[in-house]
Amino acid sequence: MPTLYILRGAPGTGKTSLAAELHKALRCPWFEFGWIPEFRNRNPHTEISYEEECALSTENLILVTKNYFAHGFASVIVSDLEDERIPAFADAFADIADVQILTLDCDDETRTSRILTRDNGNEYRDTEAAAEIAERIRRTPYTGERRFDSGNMTAEELCKSVFLPQNR
């Protein structure tokens, strides 16, 4: 059975860094939710709401991911789904893949430092919103998720820990 890795965490916890390491180790497709094109208009005269746009993007990402599995890929990595989208996304794959929800967290100081000093092209700098997201994620665990403290680990170490038996 193929494996779907869903990476969850507040900005600055290392999702992109872990995804890049998993991508390298597994040689598999990797998608960040934000990579799905955003179309705010159905036509030149009709805008769609943010909720409709997110639903459309989620449905497209599910279709793309299923297509990769249909073509024999053993693993796919997805990150940056909004929390309320994760259960529907995971449910869409329950019968065709081993769904691994990997939640990253770190202390506030580390997260803030990463947000303010990153050089990976990500321009997100709202440390207060990131703190709120981190707190919400800490309060809302998902059944079967695996939580990792990414604060004192390199992306390489974190990737290796994903595959350790005690972390499965």
N, CA, C and O of each residue as an XYZ file, in Angstrom:
672
protein
N       0.852     -1.178      0.000
C       0.000      0.000      0.000
C       0.900      1.243      0.000
O       1.860      1.304      0.768
N       0.606      2.221     -0.840
C       1.420      3.447     -0.849
C       1.208      4.260      0.425
O       0.271      4.017      1.185
N       2.090      5.224      0.641
C       2.027      6.065      1.827
C       1.813      7.518      1.436
O       2.508      8.054      0.573
N       0.837      8.150      2.088
C       0.598      9.580      1.945
C       1.083     10.244      3.222
O       0.576      9.962      4.307
N       2.064     11.126      3.092
C       2.569     11.894      4.220
C       1.917     13.268      4.187
O       2.095     14.021      3.230
N       1.162     13.597      5.234
C       0.569     14.922      5.380
C       1.334     15.634      6.484
O       1.321     15.201      7.636
N       2.004     16.731      6.129
C       2.796     17.481      7.098
C       1.973     18.637      7.638
O       1.399     19.426      6.887
N       1.933     18.714      8.949
C       1.095     19.699      9.642
C       1.952     20.449     10.647
O       2.821     19.859     11.289
N       1.715     21.740     10.786
C       2.437     22.532     11.765
C       2.307     24.004     11.461
O       1.954     24.396     10.349
N       2.593     24.808     12.450
C       2.549     26.259     12.281
C       3.708     26.701     11.394
O       4.679     25.963     11.225
N       3.609     27.897     10.828
C       4.753     28.438     10.095
C       5.990     28.451     10.991
O       5.907     28.761     12.179
N       7.138     28.108     10.402
C       8.389     28.128     11.154
C       8.722     26.858     11.898
O       9.746     26.806     12.579
N       7.894     25.827     11.793
C       8.180     24.576     12.507
C       9.005     23.604     11.681
O       9.454     22.585     12.205
N       9.218     23.895     10.391
C      10.079     23.047      9.586
C       9.377     22.150      8.585
O       9.971     21.186      8.102
N       8.123     22.445      8.262
C       7.388     21.592      7.320
C       8.073     21.519      5.952
O       8.257     20.434      5.399
N       8.442     22.669      5.420
C       9.075     22.688      4.100
C      10.426     21.993      4.136
O      10.775     21.269      3.204
N      11.185     22.204      5.196
C      12.497     21.553      5.314
C      12.344     20.036      5.416
O      13.087     19.294      4.774
N      11.384     19.572      6.220
C      11.151     18.135      6.324
C      10.642     17.586      4.996
O      11.090     16.528      4.554
N       9.719     18.285      4.358
C       9.202     17.816      3.067
C      10.328     17.661      2.057
O      10.359     16.687      1.305
N      11.251     18.612      2.034
C      12.376     18.533      1.095
C      13.245     17.308      1.386
O      13.701     16.637      0.460
N      13.474     17.015      2.668
C      14.272     15.839      3.032
C      13.549     14.539      2.700
O      14.155     13.605      2.174
N      12.253     14.478      3.006
C      11.473     13.282      2.656
C      11.444     13.084      1.136
O      11.575     11.965      0.639
N      11.270     14.184      0.417
C      11.250     14.155     -1.045
C      12.569     13.573     -1.578
O      12.573     12.749     -2.493
N      13.663     14.011     -0.997
C      14.981     13.522     -1.417
C      15.153     12.040     -1.057
O      15.649     11.255     -1.865
N      14.740     11.666      0.155
C      14.921     10.287      0.619
C      14.020      9.301     -0.117
O      14.439      8.192     -0.447
N      12.781      9.713     -0.371
C      11.801      8.811     -0.969
C      11.711      8.922     -2.488
O      11.145      8.055     -3.155
N      12.278     10.005     -3.025
C      12.209     10.262     -4.469
C      10.766     10.188     -4.959
O      10.431      9.451     -5.886
N       9.932     10.978     -4.301
C       8.499     10.946     -4.585
C       7.959     12.358     -4.797
O       8.635     13.335     -4.475
N       6.755     12.471     -5.333
C       6.144     13.791     -5.511
C       5.889     14.481     -4.173
O       5.630     13.839     -3.155
N       5.972     15.811     -4.210
C       5.745     16.636     -3.027
C       4.962     17.853     -3.465
O       5.327     18.536     -4.422
N       3.867     18.120     -2.745
C       3.016     19.258     -3.059
C       2.742     20.074     -1.801
O       2.380     19.525     -0.761
N       2.918     21.379     -1.905
C       2.448     22.279     -0.858
C       1.124     22.834     -1.340
O       0.968     23.162     -2.516
N       0.176     22.939     -0.431
C      -1.166     23.395     -0.799
C      -1.122     24.704     -1.585
O      -1.892     24.884     -2.528
N      -0.237     25.610     -1.209
C      -0.139     26.900     -1.879
C       0.333     26.828     -3.313
O       0.259     27.822     -4.036
N       0.823     25.663     -3.747
C       1.275     25.526     -5.130
C       0.108     25.331     -6.095
O       0.268     25.491     -7.305
N      -1.067     24.987     -5.561
C      -2.244     24.841     -6.417
C      -2.664     26.245     -6.851
O      -2.828     27.125     -6.006
N      -2.838     26.465     -8.139
C      -3.194     27.825     -8.591
C      -4.475     28.330     -7.950
O      -5.411     27.571     -7.699
N      -4.491     29.611     -7.695
C      -5.668     30.253     -7.122
C      -6.403     30.994     -8.228
O      -5.809     31.775     -8.971
N      -7.670     30.746     -8.324
C      -8.500     31.408     -9.315
C      -9.651     32.072     -8.588
O     -10.583     31.397     -8.152
N      -9.597     33.371     -8.454
C     -10.602     34.082     -7.677
C     -11.833     34.449     -8.497
O     -12.785     35.017     -7.961
N     -11.827     34.131     -9.792
C     -12.973     34.439    -10.645
C     -13.360     33.207    -11.448
O     -12.498     32.532    -12.011
N     -14.643     32.917    -11.500
C     -15.131     31.848    -12.386
C     -15.071     32.321    -13.826
O     -14.782     31.551    -14.742
N     -15.345     33.585    -14.003
C     -15.284     34.245    -15.298
C     -15.006     35.714    -15.005
O     -14.921     36.089    -13.836
N     -14.863     36.551    -16.013
C     -14.513     37.955    -15.716
C     -15.529     38.709    -14.859
O     -15.234     39.798    -14.366
N     -16.719     38.142    -14.677
C     -17.774     38.871    -13.970
C     -18.175     38.259    -12.626
O     -18.950     38.865    -11.886
N     -17.662     37.068    -12.295
C     -18.118     36.369    -11.102
C     -16.940     35.932    -10.240
O     -16.162     35.062    -10.632
N     -16.816     36.540     -9.068
C     -15.774     36.118     -8.131
C     -16.259     34.930     -7.318
O     -17.460     34.735     -7.133
N     -15.298     34.131     -6.831
C     -15.657     33.042     -5.916
C     -15.118     33.404     -4.539
O     -14.178     34.190     -4.418
N     -15.715     32.828     -3.508
C     -15.296     33.124     -2.141
C     -14.006     32.371     -1.814
O     -13.614     31.443     -2.521
N     -13.368     32.783     -0.746
C     -12.169     32.114     -0.267
C     -12.478     30.647      0.043
O     -11.680     29.763     -0.269
N     -13.630     30.393      0.654
C     -14.016     29.021      0.994
C     -14.175     28.168     -0.264
O     -13.727     27.022     -0.305
N     -14.822     28.739     -1.299
C     -14.976     27.999     -2.561
C     -13.607     27.731     -3.194
O     -13.357     26.645     -3.716
N     -12.743     28.718     -3.140
C     -11.403     28.575     -3.713
C     -10.622     27.472     -2.996
O      -9.969     26.654     -3.645
N     -10.685     27.446     -1.664
C      -9.991     26.407     -0.897
C     -10.555     25.025     -1.198
O      -9.802     24.061     -1.341
N     -11.879     24.926     -1.294
C     -12.499     23.637     -1.609
C     -12.056     23.157     -2.988
O     -11.729     21.983     -3.162
N     -12.044     24.050     -3.957
C     -11.636     23.696     -5.313
C     -10.166     23.263     -5.330
O      -9.819     22.265     -5.961
N      -9.317     24.005     -4.646
C      -7.900     23.659     -4.592
C      -7.685     22.316     -3.897
O      -6.861     21.515     -4.339
N      -8.421     22.065     -2.814
C      -8.306     20.787     -2.108
C      -8.727     19.637     -3.013
O      -8.032     18.624     -3.093
N      -9.848     19.784     -3.689
C     -10.325     18.735     -4.605
C      -9.303     18.475     -5.703
O      -9.066     17.322     -6.063
N      -8.692     19.534     -6.245
C      -7.675     19.360     -7.283
C      -6.461     18.623     -6.748
O      -5.918     17.748     -7.423
N      -6.029     18.968     -5.535
C      -4.873     18.303     -4.953
C      -5.162     16.828     -4.667
O      -4.280     15.985     -4.830
N      -6.372     16.513     -4.248
C      -6.760     15.112     -4.046
C      -6.686     14.357     -5.368
O      -6.153     13.248     -5.420
N      -7.215     14.945     -6.429
C      -7.175     14.290     -7.739
C      -5.748     14.076     -8.225
O      -5.418     13.005     -8.735
N      -4.910     15.078     -8.072
C      -3.510     14.964     -8.503
C      -2.812     13.864     -7.707
O      -2.103     13.036     -8.278
N      -3.013     13.855     -6.398
C      -2.365     12.855     -5.550
C      -2.844     11.446     -5.906
O      -2.035     10.525     -6.013
N      -4.143     11.277     -6.088
C      -4.669      9.957     -6.485
C      -4.084      9.517     -7.821
O      -3.814      8.333     -8.023
N      -3.889     10.459     -8.728
C      -3.323     10.123    -10.030
C      -1.898      9.598     -9.886
O      -1.518      8.646    -10.568
N      -1.112     10.203     -9.011
C       0.247      9.699     -8.795
C       0.215      8.280     -8.230
O       0.989      7.424     -8.660
N      -0.669      8.029     -7.278
C      -0.788      6.667     -6.751
C      -1.250      5.700     -7.839
O      -0.758      4.573     -7.911
N      -2.180      6.122     -8.677
C      -2.671      5.265     -9.767
C      -1.546      4.910    -10.748
O      -1.595      3.875    -11.412
N      -0.553      5.766    -10.828
C       0.582      5.516    -11.724
C       1.739      4.819    -11.017
O       2.853      4.771    -11.540
N       1.478      4.280     -9.830
C       2.444      3.421     -9.164
C       3.423      4.078     -8.217
O       4.362      3.423     -7.766
N       3.241      5.342     -7.899
C       4.153      5.975     -6.944
C       3.898      5.406     -5.551
O       2.750      5.232     -5.140
N       4.977      5.121     -4.836
C       4.867      4.486     -3.525
C       4.570      5.488     -2.415
O       4.038      5.117     -1.369
N       4.910      6.755     -2.640
C       4.704      7.781     -1.614
C       4.405      9.116     -2.274
O       4.850      9.396     -3.387
N       3.633      9.939     -1.553
C       3.384     11.324     -1.945
C       3.401     12.138     -0.658
O       2.908     11.696      0.379
N       3.978     13.337     -0.742
C       4.060     14.246      0.401
C       3.179     15.450      0.122
O       3.251     16.040     -0.956
N       2.341     15.820      1.098
C       1.484     17.006      0.987
C       1.668     17.829      2.251
O       1.630     17.296      3.360
N       1.868     19.134      2.080
C       2.004     19.991      3.254
C       1.207     21.268      3.074
O       0.758     21.603      1.978
N       1.046     21.964      4.178
C       0.371     23.263      4.226
C      -1.127     23.213      3.956
O      -1.704     24.202      3.503
N      -1.765     22.082      4.225
C      -3.223     22.047      4.190
C      -3.741     22.804      5.401
O      -3.159     22.712      6.481
N      -4.810     23.542      5.240
C      -5.431     24.150      6.412
C      -5.999     23.034      7.275
O      -6.493     22.032      6.757
N      -5.930     23.207      8.584
C      -6.328     22.143      9.504
C      -7.702     21.561      9.217
O      -7.891     20.347      9.297
N      -8.668     22.420      8.883
C     -10.012     21.894      8.652
C     -10.100     21.049      7.386
O     -11.097     20.354      7.186
N      -9.092     21.090      6.533
C      -9.074     20.292      5.298
C      -8.433     18.922      5.498
O      -8.650     18.017      4.693
N      -7.653     18.759      6.554
C      -6.899     17.519      6.741
C      -7.804     16.291      6.875
O      -7.528     15.289      6.216
N      -8.862     16.308      7.683
C      -9.681     15.094      7.792
C     -10.290     14.661      6.459
O     -10.283     13.472      6.138
N     -10.807     15.591      5.691
C     -11.393     15.231      4.388
C     -10.325     14.691      3.454
O     -10.557     13.731      2.719
N      -9.158     15.311      3.487
C      -8.064     14.855      2.637
C      -7.640     13.446      3.036
O      -7.498     12.567      2.186
N      -7.440     13.238      4.330
C      -7.043     11.916      4.820
C      -8.112     10.872      4.513
O      -7.786      9.757      4.106
N      -9.380     11.218      4.701
C     -10.477     10.286      4.415
C     -10.503      9.872      2.950
O     -10.853      8.735      2.632
N     -10.137     10.780      2.062
C     -10.152     10.482      0.629
C      -9.148      9.386      0.267
O      -9.249      8.771     -0.794
N      -8.178      9.148      1.157
C      -7.135      8.157      0.877
C      -7.170      6.962      1.820
O      -6.323      6.074      1.721
N      -8.119      6.929      2.717
C      -8.150      5.891      3.754
C      -8.089      4.478      3.193
O      -7.469      3.607      3.802
N      -8.716      4.227      2.047
C      -8.760      2.878      1.482
C      -7.649      2.588      0.482
O      -7.486      1.445      0.054
N      -6.880      3.612      0.106
C      -5.876      3.368     -0.943
C      -4.445      3.686     -0.516
O      -3.508      3.425     -1.270
N      -4.261      4.248      0.688
C      -2.913      4.600      1.125
C      -2.815      4.544      2.644
O      -3.809      4.670      3.359
N      -1.601      4.352      3.106
C      -1.301      4.478      4.527
C      -1.119      5.969      4.776
O      -0.122      6.548      4.345
N      -2.055      6.590      5.456
C      -2.015      8.033      5.683
C      -1.246      8.318      6.969
O      -1.629      7.876      8.052
N      -0.158      9.061      6.827
C       0.688      9.435      7.952
C       0.577     10.948      8.156
O       1.051     11.722      7.324
N      -0.047     11.369      9.257
C      -0.110     12.792      9.580
C       1.054     13.080     10.529
O       1.099     12.581     11.653
N       1.990     13.896     10.049
C       3.177     14.238     10.811
C       3.050     15.692     11.256
O       3.072     16.606     10.431
N       2.917     15.896     12.555
C       2.734     17.240     13.096
C       4.035     17.721     13.712
O       4.612     17.059     14.576
N       4.491     18.885     13.256
C       5.729     19.470     13.760
C       5.412     20.611     14.711
O       4.470     21.373     14.496
N       6.206     20.718     15.758
C       6.063     21.801     16.723
C       7.447     22.136     17.255
O       8.363     21.316     17.199
N       7.586     23.333     17.762
C       8.826     23.741     18.412
C       8.496     24.883     19.358
O       7.385     25.413     19.346
N       9.466     25.256     20.175
C       9.213     26.325     21.134
C       9.037     27.653     20.389
O       9.461     27.809     19.244
N       8.404     28.593     21.074
C       8.061     29.876     20.450
C       9.293     30.645     19.972
O       9.267     31.249     18.899
N      10.348     30.627     20.744
C      11.553     31.375     20.372
C      12.162     30.831     19.081
O      12.539     31.601     18.198
N      12.258     29.504     18.969
C      12.809     28.886     17.766
C      11.940     29.186     16.556
O      12.442     29.549     15.492
N      10.619     29.031     16.730
C       9.694     29.280     15.617
C       9.803     30.724     15.142
O       9.877     30.981     13.940
N       9.812     31.666     16.081
C       9.911     33.086     15.725
C      11.223     33.372     15.000
O      11.231     34.077     13.990
N      12.319     32.839     15.500
C      13.622     33.043     14.870
C      13.626     32.494     13.449
O      14.133     33.145     12.536
N      13.071     31.311     13.257
C      13.024     30.717     11.913
C      12.204     31.576     10.958
O      12.594     31.784      9.809
N      11.079     32.070     11.433
C      10.215     32.892     10.573
C      10.936     34.168     10.142
O      10.858     34.575      8.983
N      11.631     34.788     11.078
C      12.255     36.080     10.794
C      13.582     35.988     10.041
O      14.043     36.982      9.480
N      14.198     34.807     10.024
C      15.512     34.680      9.380
C      15.542     33.715      8.198
O      16.605     33.521      7.607
N      14.441     33.118      7.841
C      14.485     32.122      6.770
C      14.853     32.759      5.437
O      14.573     33.928      5.171
N      15.495     31.931      4.608
C      15.936     32.399      3.299
C      15.523     31.426      2.190
O      16.213     31.289      1.179
N      14.378     30.750      2.399
C      13.913     29.760      1.433
C      12.877     30.324      0.460
O      12.198     29.565     -0.232
N      12.757     31.632      0.406
C      11.793     32.243     -0.498
C      10.442     32.494      0.138
O       9.610     33.196     -0.436
N      10.205     31.929      1.321
C       8.937     32.134      2.015
C       8.955     33.517      2.658
O       9.843     33.827      3.452
N       7.984     34.336      2.315
C       7.949     35.709      2.814
C       7.019     35.891      4.019
O       6.787     37.020      4.452
N       6.493     34.809      4.555
C       5.608     34.889      5.721
C       6.400     35.383      6.917
O       7.439     34.814      7.251
N       5.916     36.448      7.572
C       6.630     37.017      8.712
C       5.720     37.312      9.909
O       6.156     37.975     10.850
N       4.488     36.846      9.899
C       3.534     37.168     10.953
C       3.727     36.226     12.142
O       3.067     35.191     12.239
N       4.637     36.595     13.041
C       4.975     35.718     14.164
C       3.826     35.575     15.158
O       3.691     34.532     15.798
N       3.001     36.608     15.295
C       1.854     36.514     16.215
C       0.822     35.521     15.693
O       0.312     34.703     16.458
N       0.510     35.582     14.409
C      -0.434     34.622     13.828
C       0.138     33.208     13.908
O      -0.598     32.259     14.181
N       1.436     33.060     13.673
C       2.073     31.744     13.774
C       1.948     31.179     15.184
O       1.730     29.979     15.352
N       2.085     32.035     16.203
C       1.931     31.588     17.592
C       0.507     31.107     17.847
O       0.304     30.104     18.530
N      -0.474     31.813     17.303
C      -1.878     31.391     17.455
C      -2.133     30.066     16.755
O      -2.830     29.203     17.288
N      -1.571     29.903     15.565
C      -1.731     28.639     14.833
C      -1.085     27.503     15.620
O      -1.667     26.425     15.744
N       0.108     27.738     16.149
C       0.805     26.702     16.925
C      -0.017     26.279     18.133
O      -0.128     25.089     18.427
N      -0.586     27.239     18.825
C      -1.390     26.921     20.007
C      -2.642     26.136     19.621
O      -3.006     25.183     20.311
N      -3.297     26.516     18.543
C      -4.484     25.794     18.078
C      -4.123     24.351     17.703
O      -4.867     23.423     18.020
N      -2.998     24.167     17.036
C      -2.566     22.823     16.650
C      -2.253     21.985     17.887
O      -2.578     20.798     17.926
N      -1.632     22.581     18.886
C      -1.335     21.846     20.124
C      -2.615     21.362     20.805
O      -2.632     20.295     21.419
N      -3.680     22.144     20.693
C      -4.956     21.794     21.345
C      -5.800     20.827     20.524
O      -6.761     20.271     21.055
N      -5.482     20.603     19.253
C      -6.345     19.787     18.392
C      -5.560     18.658     17.722
O      -5.197     18.753     16.550
N      -5.307     17.608     18.468
C      -4.609     16.466     17.865
C      -5.537     15.681     16.934
O      -6.760     15.719     17.069
N      -4.930     14.980     15.999
C      -5.675     14.084     15.112
C      -5.389     12.651     15.505
O      -4.267     12.321     15.888
N      -6.384     11.808     15.413
C      -6.216     10.395     15.708
C      -5.113      9.828     14.820
O      -5.142      9.981     13.599
N      -4.157      9.181     15.439
C      -3.095      8.524     14.691
C      -1.965      9.424     14.231
O      -0.998      8.948     13.636
N      -2.072     10.711     14.497
C      -0.982     11.590     14.069
C       0.272     11.280     14.874
O       0.202     10.716     15.966
N       1.400     11.650     14.327
C       2.677     11.529     15.023
C       3.228     12.935     15.186
O       3.375     13.680     14.217
N       3.531     13.282     16.431
C       4.022     14.633     16.737
C       5.535     14.601     16.933
O       6.088     13.686     17.543
N       6.184     15.632     16.394
C       7.633     15.742     16.474
C       8.006     17.128     16.977
O       7.442     18.133     16.544
N       8.972     17.169     17.907
C       9.531     18.437     18.362
C      10.686     18.749     17.416
O      11.755     18.144     17.503
N      10.460     19.688     16.521
C      11.453     19.998     15.485
C      12.424     21.095     15.913
O      13.268     21.521     15.125
N      12.307     21.552     17.160
C      13.105     22.684     17.607
C      14.597     22.454     17.665
O      15.372     23.350     17.331
N      15.013     21.287     18.075
C      16.443     21.019     18.235
C      16.955     19.967     17.261
O      17.974     19.321     17.508
N      16.244     19.802     16.155
C      16.636     18.795     15.176
C      16.869     19.445     13.819
O      16.166     20.381     13.438
N      17.859     18.940     13.098
C      18.020     19.357     11.715
C      16.949     18.660     10.885
O      16.329     17.700     11.344
N      16.737     19.135      9.685
C      15.759     18.484      8.800
C      16.169     17.036      8.523
O      15.312     16.159      8.417
N      17.468     16.785      8.408
C      17.952     15.427      8.162
C      17.633     14.512      9.340
O      17.192     13.378      9.152
N      17.859     15.011     10.557
C      17.551     14.210     11.753
C      16.057     13.965     11.871
O      15.635     12.863     12.223
N      15.275     14.956     11.587
C      13.829     14.820     11.643
C      13.345     13.792     10.629
O      12.487     12.965     10.939
N      13.890     13.843      9.428
C      13.530     12.872      8.394
C      13.844     11.451      8.857
O      13.018     10.552      8.698
N      15.017     11.245      9.422
C      15.387      9.913      9.914
C      14.438      9.454     11.015
O      14.084      8.276     11.075
N      14.022     10.376     11.889
C      13.132      9.989     12.987
C      11.748      9.588     12.485
O      11.056      8.815     13.148
N      11.337     10.094     11.338
C      10.043      9.701     10.765
C      10.011      8.209     10.480
O       8.967      7.567     10.592
N      11.173      7.658     10.107
C      11.248      6.255      9.724
C      11.621      5.308     10.861
O      11.641      4.094     10.659
N      11.918      5.835     12.059
C      12.245      4.973     13.191
C      11.006      4.222     13.652
O       9.921      4.802     13.702
N      11.146      2.929     13.995
C       9.984      2.131     14.396
C       9.203      2.708     15.563
O       7.974      2.635     15.562
N       9.877      3.284     16.568
C       9.169      3.798     17.733
C       8.347      5.045     17.380
O       7.484      5.448     18.160
N       8.599      5.653     16.230
C       7.849      6.821     15.813
C       6.764      6.485     14.791
O       6.176      7.389     14.199
N       6.494      5.207     14.579
C       5.491      4.812     13.580
C       4.208      4.433     14.264
O       3.237      4.071     13.599
